[in-house]
Amino acid sequence: MRMFTRSLLISAAAGLLLVGAAQAEVSVSNPFSRASAPQAKAGAAFLTLNIDAGADKLLSASSPVAERTELHTHLMEGGIAKMRPVEGGIPVNAGTPTELKPGGLHIMLMGLKAPLKQGDSFPLTLKFEKAGDVSVTVPVQGPGAMAPMQGHDHTNHGGHAGHQH
Amino acid sequence: MRRRTFWTGLAVLATAALLGSVVLIADRLSPQRAEQGQGRAAIGGPFSLTDHTGQAVTQDSLKGKLSLVYFGYSFCPDICPTDLQLIAQALDQLSPEELADTQAFFVSIDPERDTVAQMADYVALFHPSIRGLTGTPDQIAEAAKSYRAYYKKVSAAEAGTSDYLMDHSAFIYLMNREGDFVRVFGHGVNPGEMVEWVRRVRAGQ
């Protein structure tokens, strides 16, 4: 009986978690990456984060294509480029898209296991403070691509097929 | 009368001082500043490096062609690919004749990672006219000093990352066929601007 109550409670808690995730729904759009050299050790992924209401935070990311994945940003100080890890995650607030784009915030892929080839794509899992894990497919574009290819909507909504709990 | 002269004099002095500081500030902010005076003499100079095919490249390799020179590193996933792509786009906009007269150098400031093979691998991504240069830490330091390029290794511990990073200045230098400095372009420059300046220099302007 006690066992039953406990599992009921766990189910209820899990249900509440799902409801919570659905309320603050993070969507990931326009992911893209850049082709890397055959022996390249590093790459980067770029994307845009939106949230319908409230706020969330991107805490980390992971991908099978890289040994390590870190959240980085670029600071330009007097013409000097400084790449640094983002501390405390990347906030996502309703009303303002959070853009991870060349020259600023990006997901740094370190220790690439294989080169990123133009035309290929790879999976990337984003871990949010509230929404949990959201998986996206990142298309690989040209080595100096500045923006996602036109005419392709790679929007992935949290809570849909890409959502993994 | 005397008092009036005093006040007029003071007003003239104050105006002159104000104008002087405005001119000074404007000059500091001017993008052309690097072109003038000491800037012209101070950017460019001796270096001795190896290109991505294993050939020796020195300051004399700049002579006879126009050169675009950029310092960066192949591990850089963001700033360097962006600027190299802009250089590649500029080269693509040149006519075959102009292209034959123009070369571009990507100079590594990360000798630890950027071997000749690594550079060959990397520059091939962008444009066949871009030559990747690397060398020993001393050779790279000499080249960076000649071009007043800044770079600094930031250890993994210091940066809080799993691998070390390089801070570096992100400027594209245009050198004329004598190997002398013409102009500097900042990160994210419009490729059309580089093309325009290549054409100006070729036209002898």
Interface residues (C-beta under 8 A of the other chain):
Chain A: R34 A35 S36 A37 P38 Q39 A40 K41 A42 G43 A44 R68 E70 H72 H74 M76 G79 I80 A81 K82 M83 R84 P85 E87 P102 G103 H106 M108 L109 M110 G111 G142 P143 G144 A145 M146
Chain B: S74 F75 C76 P77 D78 I79 P81 T82 L84 Q85 L86 A88 R113 A117 Q118 D121 Y122 A124 L125 F126 Y150 V154 A159 G160 T161 S162 D163 L165 D167 H168 S169 A170 F171 G186 H187 G188
